Amino acid sequence: MQPRACRLGLAILLVVLVALAAACGQPAAPPTTPAPAPPAEPSKHGGSVFFHIPGEVTSLSHIHIADTVSGAVHTWTRERLFQRHPVTGDWDPQLATGWHSSQDGLVWTFDLRQGVKWHDGHPFTAADVVFTAELIQNEETASIWRNNLHIGGKPIKFEAVGDYQVRVTLSEPFAPLFANLMCLAPQPKHILENIPPKDVAKSQFAHSPILTGPFKFAEYKPGEYIRLVRFEDYWDGAPYLDEVILRIIPDANAALIALETGQIDFISTTNPADFVRAKELGTLETVQFPGGNTQMLCLNNEVWPFTELNVRKAISHLVDRETICNHVMRGLARPAWCPMTPTYLFFNEDAQVKYEFSIDKAKALLADAGFTPGSDGILQKDGKKLEFEMWYRSGSDVDEQALLIIQSAMEKAGIKMMIRSYEWSVMVKAVTEQVSPLKFEAMRMGHSMGPDPDLLSLIYDITVPGAYVRMQSPVIHELFAKGRVEMDPDKRRVIYEDLQRAWGEEAGSAWLYHRDGLYIFGRRLGVDEAIVSPYAFFRYPGKLYVKQ
């Protein structure tokens, strides 16, 4: 019998010999190569984008903003309780996550989003919402939104219910409540409660605001740019972009060239020629949508000659809207007969007074008012010539072209209209200065409001502080007042149709056209998650990114 160790060694040797024989009889298997890993998704994080604004901001205090340029900055930095859906127009939650009302509709409760921080890290609560509402309502604050939070001259009541609920109590039914609450972009109580209301507009906060949006204010270099940086603690996740630079370029042609050469990434243009050119180039993206924007000749109804109804009506007859829409606006606008655009609730063109282009009708109206030609051909009355100065924004080719067409018609009718350009900030100051009379005669300008027509009271209701189209008409004020408290949609429609008719009969301004919204942007801009919106550039600005 063999020793155990010997038997074990023979067994091992046998296994080795069998393995060698197998190896010699068959070729060796090729080495396996691991499958290549799928390519990594390009990162959306990081980078800077450059947007265009056409002038200097007038204020960075939301409760005092009265112009679209300043509002463009707050698109990135502030939030409201809710926002409009860009397609359906429904109310979407933002800082409020939900809401409900009492059976009589006089008490509304808003549930606030938890975990929201101000840009300085302080928590956002219901106390901030109530504080902001009361600050706007305070007459000393001189907020342009004050009327929005009053019903029949009485302030709407706001109360905090714990840290994350706000109760809103109305003294009577209020149809445009949600539209008017859009002015309520919460402001930080812990900062502003130490500043007297009358000083907020001129405080340091108005130059470097602290808000809750996806980007926070970093730097303002007048004449050059405003820089906004990512807010890392944003409640919906840190934005993709590192920063957003808003470049100040007053000249529209220069802005388009900057876009074409890659110096900026996005413009919201008012010049249809630029939009058509961008589409033809094929290297830029374009978006067109029905706009809530009305362009007009704003006439100062408190100064002569615009205190005379027949003068105002004559000017409306001297606007060749069809030519301006078809040639100056390249078909990207439609004639306007009142402030409401087709995107407004209760818009009805059949209810509006339409002033056909007619030099003869304008002359007849002026003759009936007692105007006679002077030796120089200019009409005069009581020793005063029918002449005035029309302001328009520097760098706007569209405004200049339209005004030259109107100026030619006015000259044929015996009116001397002198055209003069001003910086945007100068024009905004002139229309928002709460003095009487306002310090201009006439101005080429526009507004974007709606879709609830009640918001137009901020511009056209003589009883509202800050309204700059000051028609001396009690009828218009009464119709606004009725429309606010009428809850039946059919009855509201009748009220606002009457208002559209009254605007035309009063002819307090000469409305020119309703302009489409026109965006042009470079292809390196990733907008799919941000979602382009007619209300504020992008529905989710934090989701904008630079394509790799």
C-alpha positions in Angstrom: 0.0 0.0 0.0 1.4 3.3 -1.1 1.9 6.1 1.4 -0.9 8.7 1.3 1.4 11.6 0.2 2.6 9.6 -2.8 -1.0 8.9 -3.9 -1.8 12.6 -3.6 1.2 13.7 -5.7 0.3 11.2 -8.5 -3.3 12.6 -8.5 -2.1 16.2 -8.9 0.3 15.1 -11.7 -2.5 13.4 -13.6 -4.7 16.5 -13.4 -1.9 18.6 -14.8 -1.1 16.2 -17.7 -4.8 16.1 -18.6 -5.0 19.9 -18.6 -1.9 20.2 -20.8 -3.3 17.7 -23.3 -6.5 19.7 -23.6 -4.5 22.8 -24.1 -2.4 21.3 -26.9 -5.4 19.9 -28.7 -7.4 23.2 -28.9 -6.4 26.8 -29.7 -6.3 29.2 -26.8 -9.5 31.4 -26.4 -8.9 35.0 -27.4 -8.8 37.6 -24.6 -12.2 39.2 -24.0 -12.5 43.0 -24.5 -15.1 44.8 -22.3 -17.9 46.5 -24.2 -17.3 50.3 -24.5 -19.1 52.4 -21.9 -21.9 54.6 -23.3 -20.8 58.2 -23.9 -21.5 60.4 -20.9 -24.4 62.9 -21.2 -23.1 66.4 -21.7 -23.2 68.4 -18.5 -25.8 71.2 -18.3 -24.1 72.7 -15.4 -22.0 75.8 -15.5 -21.4 78.6 -18.0 -22.7 82.2 -18.6 -25.3 83.5 -20.9 -25.8 87.1 -22.1 -29.2 88.7 -22.5 -30.1 92.1 -24.0 -31.9 94.9 -22.3 -32.5 98.2 -24.2 -31.8 100.7 -21.5 -31.0 101.5 -17.9 -33.2 100.2 -15.1 -35.2 102.7 -13.2 -35.4 100.7 -10.0 -34.7 97.2 -8.6 -37.4 97.5 -6.0 -40.2 95.3 -7.3 -42.9 97.4 -5.6 -41.8 100.5 -7.5 -41.1 99.0 -10.9 -43.1 100.6 -13.7 -41.2 99.7 -16.9 -40.4 96.5 -18.8 -36.6 97.0 -18.6 -36.5 96.9 -14.8 -39.0 94.1 -14.9 -36.7 92.0 -17.1 -34.2 91.9 -14.3 -36.7 90.6 -11.8 -37.7 87.8 -14.2 -34.6 86.1 -12.9 -34.5 87.1 -9.2 -38.0 87.4 -7.8 -41.0 85.1 -7.5 -44.7 85.5 -7.0 -47.3 83.4 -5.2 -48.2 81.9 -8.5 -47.6 82.4 -12.2 -49.5 82.0 -15.5 -49.0 78.8 -17.5 -47.5 79.9 -20.9 -50.0 77.9 -22.9 -53.2 77.5 -20.9 -53.1 80.8 -19.0 -54.1 78.9 -15.8 -52.6 79.8 -12.5 -49.6 77.6 -11.6 -48.1 77.4 -8.0 -44.9 79.1 -7.3 -44.3 80.4 -3.7 -47.8 79.3 -2.9 -48.5 75.5 -3.4 -52.2 75.7 -3.2 -55.3 77.8 -2.3 -59.0 77.5 -1.5 -61.8 79.9 -0.7 -64.8 80.2 1.6 -68.2 79.4 0.1 -69.0 83.2 -0.4 -65.6 83.8 -2.0 -64.6 86.5 0.5 -61.9 84.6 2.4 -59.0 82.9 0.6 -56.3 80.8 2.2 -53.0 80.3 0.5 -50.6 77.5 1.5 -47.0 78.5 1.2 -44.1 76.5 0.0 -41.8 75.3 2.9 -38.0 75.3 2.7 -37.7 78.5 0.7 -34.8 80.8 1.5 -34.1 84.4 0.8 -30.8 85.1 -1.0 -29.1 85.8 2.3 -30.2 82.4 3.7 -33.0 83.7 5.9 -36.2 81.5 5.8 -39.2 82.7 3.8 -42.5 82.7 5.8 -46.1 84.0 5.8 -44.9 87.0 7.7 -43.0 88.2 4.6 -46.1 88.0 2.4 -48.2 89.9 4.9 -45.5 92.5 5.4 -45.2 93.0 1.6 -48.9 93.4 1.1 -49.1 96.0 3.9 -46.0 97.8 2.5 -47.6 98.1 -0.9 -50.9 99.3 0.7 -49.1 102.0 2.7 -49.5 105.3 1.0 -46.1 106.5 2.1 -44.4 103.7 0.1 -45.7 105.3 -3.1 -46.0 101.8 -4.8 -47.5 101.8 -8.3 -49.3 98.6 -7.2 -51.2 100.1 -4.3 -54.5 100.2 -6.1 -54.2 96.4 -6.9 -54.6 95.6 -3.2 -57.6 97.8 -2.5 -61.3 97.3 -3.2 -63.5 100.4 -3.3 -60.7 102.4 -1.6 -60.4 99.8 1.3 -57.3 97.7 1.7 -57.6 94.0 1.3 -56.8 92.3 4.7 -53.8 89.9 4.8 -53.1 87.7 7.9 -50.4 85.1 8.6 -51.8 81.8 9.9 -48.7 80.2 11.3 -45.5 80.3 9.3 -46.9 78.8 6.0 -50.4 80.0 5.5 -51.8 83.4 4.5 -55.5 84.3 4.9 -56.8 87.0 2.5 -60.1 88.6 3.5 -62.1 90.7 1.0 -64.7 93.4 2.0 -66.8 92.5 -1.1 -66.6 90.2 -4.2 -63.5 90.9 -6.2 -63.3 89.4 -9.7 -59.7 90.2 -10.6 -58.2 89.0 -7.3 -55.6 86.6 -8.8 -54.6 89.0 -11.5 -54.1 91.7 -9.0 -52.2 89.5 -6.6 -49.5 89.1 -9.3 -48.1 92.4 -8.0 -47.4 90.6 -4.7 -43.9 89.4 -5.2 -42.9 88.9 -1.6 -40.1 91.1 -0.1 -37.9 90.3 2.9 -39.5 91.6 6.1 -36.3 91.0 8.1 -34.5 93.6 5.9 -37.3 96.1 4.9 -39.0 96.4 8.3 -36.1 98.6 9.5 -36.5 101.1 6.6 -39.3 103.7 6.7 -41.8 103.0 3.8 -41.1 106.4 2.2 -37.4 105.5 2.0 -37.6 102.1 0.4 -37.5 103.3 -3.2 -34.1 105.1 -2.5 -32.7 102.5 -0.1 -29.7 100.2 -0.7 -32.2 97.4 -1.1 -33.6 99.1 -4.2 -30.1 98.9 -5.8 -29.2 95.4 -4.7 -32.3 93.5 -3.8 -32.4 90.2 -1.8 -35.2 88.0 -3.1 -36.1 84.2 -3.5 -35.6 83.5 -7.3 -33.1 81.2 -8.9 -30.5 84.0 -9.5 -29.4 86.7 -7.1 -28.2 90.2 -7.8 -24.4 90.6 -8.0 -23.4 93.7 -9.8 -24.8 96.7 -11.8 -22.4 98.7 -14.0 -24.5 101.5 -15.5 -24.3 101.8 -19.3 -22.8 98.3 -19.5 -24.4 95.4 -17.7 -26.2 93.8 -14.8 -24.7 90.6 -13.5 -26.8 87.9 -11.7 -25.3 84.7 -10.2 -26.7 81.3 -9.3 -28.5 80.9 -6.0 -27.2 77.6 -4.7 -30.0 77.2 -2.1 -32.8 77.8 -4.5 -35.8 75.7 -3.4 -36.2 74.0 -6.8 -32.5 73.1 -7.0 -29.5 75.2 -7.9 -29.8 76.6 -11.5 -27.7 75.1 -14.3 -26.0 78.4 -15.1 -23.2 80.0 -13.1 -24.4 83.5 -14.1 -26.6 85.6 -16.3 -25.3 88.9 -17.8 -27.9 91.5 -18.9 -26.0 93.7 -21.4 -27.4 97.2 -21.9 -27.5 98.0 -25.6 -29.9 100.9 -26.4 -29.5 100.6 -30.2 -31.7 97.8 -31.7 -29.4 97.3 -34.7 -26.3 97.0 -32.4 -28.2 94.4 -30.3 -28.9 92.3 -33.4 -25.3 92.5 -34.5 -24.2 91.4 -31.1 -26.5 88.4 -31.3 -25.3 87.4 -34.7 -21.7 87.6 -33.7 -22.2 85.7 -30.4 -21.7 88.6 -28.0 -25.2 88.0 -26.6 -27.4 85.0 -26.6 -31.0 86.4 -26.5 -33.0 89.4 -27.4 -36.7 90.2 -27.1 -37.1 92.5 -30.1 -39.6 95.1 -30.9 -38.2 95.5 -34.4 -39.9 93.1 -36.9 -37.1 93.7 -39.5 -34.7 92.2 -37.1 -37.0 89.2 -36.6 -37.4 88.6 -40.3 -33.7 89.0 -40.9 -32.9 86.4 -38.1 -35.3 83.9 -39.7 -33.7 84.3 -43.1 -30.2 83.8 -41.7 -31.1 80.4 -40.5 -28.4 80.4 -37.8 -30.6 81.7 -35.0 -33.8 80.4 -33.3 -36.9 82.5 -33.4 -40.2 82.4 -31.4 -43.3 84.4 -32.2 -46.5 84.5 -30.1 -49.6 86.7 -29.8 -48.5 89.5 -27.4 -50.3 91.4 -24.7 -48.5 94.6 -25.8 -50.2 97.8 -27.0 -48.3 100.6 -28.7 -49.7 104.2 -28.7 -49.3 107.9 -28.8 -49.7 108.8 -25.2 -51.3 112.2 -25.0 -51.1 114.3 -21.9 -54.8 115.1 -21.3 -53.9 117.7 -18.7 -52.2 120.1 -21.0 -53.4 122.0 -24.1 -54.0 121.1 -26.9 -54.9 117.7 -25.6 -57.5 119.1 -23.2 -59.6 119.5 -26.4 -61.6 116.4 -27.4 -61.7 117.2 -31.1 -57.9 117.6 -31.2 -57.5 114.1 -29.7 -60.0 112.6 -32.1 -58.3 114.4 -35.1 -55.0 112.8 -34.1 -56.6 109.4 -34.1 -57.8 110.0 -37.6 -54.2 111.0 -38.6 -52.7 107.6 -37.7 -52.4 105.3 -40.8 -52.4 102.1 -38.8 -52.6 99.8 -41.9 -49.4 101.3 -43.4 -47.6 101.1 -40.1 -48.6 97.5 -39.4 -47.9 96.2 -42.9 -44.7 98.1 -43.7 -43.0 99.3 -40.5 -44.1 96.2 -38.5 -43.8 93.8 -41.5 -47.3 92.3 -40.8 -46.2 91.2 -37.2 -48.8 93.6 -35.6 -52.5 94.4 -36.0 -54.2 97.8 -35.7 -55.2 98.9 -32.2 -58.3 100.9 -31.4 -58.1 100.7 -27.6 -55.6 99.5 -24.9 -56.9 95.9 -24.7 -55.2 93.3 -27.0 -56.8 90.2 -28.4 -55.2 88.2 -25.5 -57.3 90.0 -22.9 -60.5 88.7 -21.3 -63.6 90.3 -22.9 -61.8 91.8 -25.9 -64.3 92.6 -28.6 -63.2 94.6 -31.6 -66.8 95.2 -32.6 -67.3 97.2 -29.4 -64.4 99.5 -30.2 -64.5 102.9 -32.0 -62.4 102.7 -35.1 -60.9 106.0 -36.4 -60.3 105.5 -40.1 -57.3 107.2 -41.6 -58.7 110.4 -43.0 -57.0 113.8 -43.2 -60.3 115.4 -44.3 -62.1 114.1 -41.2 -59.3 115.4 -39.0 -59.5 118.8 -40.6 -63.2 119.0 -40.2 -63.0 118.2 -36.5 -60.3 120.8 -35.9 -62.4 123.4 -37.9 -65.4 122.6 -35.7 -63.2 123.2 -32.6 -62.4 126.7 -33.9 -58.9 126.2 -35.4 -57.9 128.3 -38.4 -54.7 128.2 -40.5 -52.0 130.7 -39.7 -49.7 132.4 -42.2 -47.3 129.5 -41.9 -50.0 126.9 -42.5 -50.1 125.7 -38.9 -53.5 125.8 -37.3 -54.0 128.1 -34.4 -56.7 129.1 -31.9 -56.8 132.0 -29.5 -53.3 133.0 -30.5 -51.8 129.5 -29.8 -50.4 127.3 -32.5 -51.4 123.7 -32.8 -48.0 122.2 -32.2 -46.4 119.8 -29.7 -43.4 117.7 -29.0 -43.5 113.9 -29.3 -41.0 111.9 -27.4 -39.7 108.5 -28.4 -37.0 106.1 -27.1 -33.5 106.6 -28.4 -32.3 103.8 -30.7 -35.8 102.7 -31.8 -35.9 102.6 -35.6 -39.5 101.3 -35.5 -40.7 104.2 -33.4 -38.9 106.7 -35.6 -40.3 105.2 -38.8 -43.9 105.2 -37.5 -43.6 108.7 -36.2 -42.4 110.0 -39.5 -45.5 108.6 -41.3 -47.7 110.2 -38.7 -45.8 113.5 -38.8 -46.4 113.7 -42.5 -50.2 113.3 -42.1 -50.3 115.8 -39.3 -48.5 118.4 -41.4 -51.1 118.0 -44.1 -53.8 118.6 -41.6 -52.1 121.7 -40.2 -50.6 120.2 -37.0 -46.9 120.6 -36.2 -45.5 117.6 -34.4 -41.8 117.8 -33.4 -40.1 114.4 -32.9 -37.5 114.2 -30.2 -35.7 111.1 -28.8 -34.9 110.5 -25.2 -33.1 107.8 -23.1 -35.5 105.2 -21.8 -35.0 106.0 -18.1 -35.8 109.7 -18.8 -39.1 108.7 -20.4 -40.1 106.3 -17.6 -39.4 108.9 -15.0 -41.6 111.4 -16.9 -44.6 109.1 -16.9 -44.2 107.7 -13.3 -43.6 111.0 -11.6 -46.6 111.7 -9.4 -47.0 115.3 -10.4 -49.8 117.2 -12.1 -49.6 117.9 -14.9 -47.0 115.4 -16.1 -43.9 117.0 -17.6 -44.4 116.0 -21.2 -46.8 116.8 -24.0 -46.9 113.5 -25.9 -44.9 110.3 -25.9 -44.6 107.3 -28.2 -44.8 104.3 -25.8 -46.5 101.1 -25.0 -47.6 98.8 -22.2 -47.9 95.1 -21.5 -50.6 94.3 -19.0 -53.5 91.8 -18.7 -55.0 89.4 -19.4 -57.6 90.8 -16.9 -58.6 94.3 -18.1 -58.8 95.6 -14.5 -55.0 95.9 -14.5 -55.3 98.7 -17.1 -56.7 100.9 -14.3 -53.1 101.5 -13.2 -52.6 103.5 -16.4 -56.1 104.8 -17.4 -58.1 105.4 -14.2 -57.8 109.1 -13.2 -58.4 108.2 -9.5 -55.3 105.9 -9.3 -52.1 107.5 -8.2 -49.5 106.9 -10.9 -51.9 106.6 -13.8 -50.3 108.4 -16.6 -53.0 108.5 -19.3 -55.2 110.8 -17.3 -58.4 110.9 -19.2 -60.7 113.4 -17.4 -63.6 111.0 -17.7 -65.8 109.8 -14.8 -67.4 107.2 -17.1 -64.1 105.3 -17.4 -63.5 105.3 -13.7 -67.1 104.1 -13.0 -66.7 101.2 -15.5 -63.4 100.1 -13.9 -65.1 100.2 -10.5 -68.1 98.1 -11.7 -65.9 95.6 -13.4 -63.9 94.8 -10.3 -66.9 93.7 -8.2 -69.1 92.0 -10.8 -68.5 88.3 -10.5 -70.8 87.1 -13.3 -68.6 86.7 -16.4 -71.4 87.6 -18.8 -72.1 90.9 -17.0 -68.4 91.6 -16.7 -68.1 91.2 -20.5 -70.8 93.9 -21.0 -69.0 96.3 -18.6 -65.7 95.9 -20.4 -67.3 96.2 -23.8 -68.7 99.5 -22.6 -65.2 100.4 -21.4 -63.7 99.7 -24.8 -66.3 101.9 -26.4 -65.7 104.7 -23.9 -62.0 104.7 -24.5 -62.6 105.3 -28.2 -65.1 108.1 -27.6 -62.7 109.8 -25.2 -59.7 109.3 -27.5 -57.4 109.9 -24.6 -54.5 108.3 -26.5 -54.1 107.4 -30.2 -53.6 103.6 -30.1 -51.4 102.4 -32.9 -51.0 98.6 -32.9 -50.9 95.4 -30.9 -47.5 93.9 -31.3 -46.6 90.2 -31.4 -44.0 88.9 -28.9 -40.7 88.2 -30.8 -37.8 86.4 -29.3 -34.5 85.7 -31.1 -31.7 83.6 -29.5 -28.5 81.7 -30.4 -28.4 78.0 -30.8 -26.0 77.5 -27.9 -28.9 78.3 -25.5 -30.7 75.2 -24.2 -34.3 76.3 -23.6 -36.2 73.0 -23.7 -36.4 72.6 -19.9 -36.8 76.3 -19.2 -39.9 76.6 -21.5 -40.2 79.8 -23.5 -43.1 81.9 -22.0 -44.9 85.1 -23.3 -45.2 86.3 -19.7 -41.6 86.3 -18.5 -39.1 85.0 -21.1 -38.9 81.6 -19.5 -41.2 79.7 -17.2 -38.3 78.1 -15.3 -35.2 80.4 -15.8 -33.2 78.1 -13.5 -33.4 75.4 -16.1 -31.7 77.4 -18.8 -28.4 76.0 -19.9 -25.5 76.3 -22.3 -25.3 73.4 -24.9 -22.0 71.6 -24.9 
